[in-house]
Amino acid sequence: MCIRKLKKSYRDEMLQNCKNYAHIDYDDDAEILAIMYDATIEELKELISEFDEYAMTQRQKILVFASVKQLYDQRDKYGDAQSLTTAVSSMLLKEIYK
């Protein structure tokens, strides 16, 4: 199996594990969940030196599951303008000052 297929398979498995961890039984929010997963991976790459998204430790996997679940569960809290502004500002600053 080629590397690309292995990576896709690993990512798909991690996304399914995130869904299981968050008790999500439907695919309606699959794209949103994938974006949350990718954002979590980006964050961990910045915070953990030598983080490898395709060779995570068990602790790192739990961090990913918990982070994605929290993002997913808290998504309604970004309904008010102040929370949204704070969240967007934080992400924007990280993008600017990598």
Sequence and secondary structure as in RCSB ss.txt:
>XXXX:A:sequence
MCIRKLKKSYRDEMLQNCKNYAHIDYDDDAEILAIMYDATIEELKELISEFDEYAMTQRQKILVFASVKQLYDQR
DKYGDAQSLTTAVSSMLLKEIYK
>XXXX:A:secstr
  HHHHHHHHHHHHHHHHHHHTT   STTHHHHHHHHHHHHHHHHHHSTT  TTS  HHHHHHHHHHHHHHHHTG
GGGGSHHHHHHHHHHHHHHHHT 
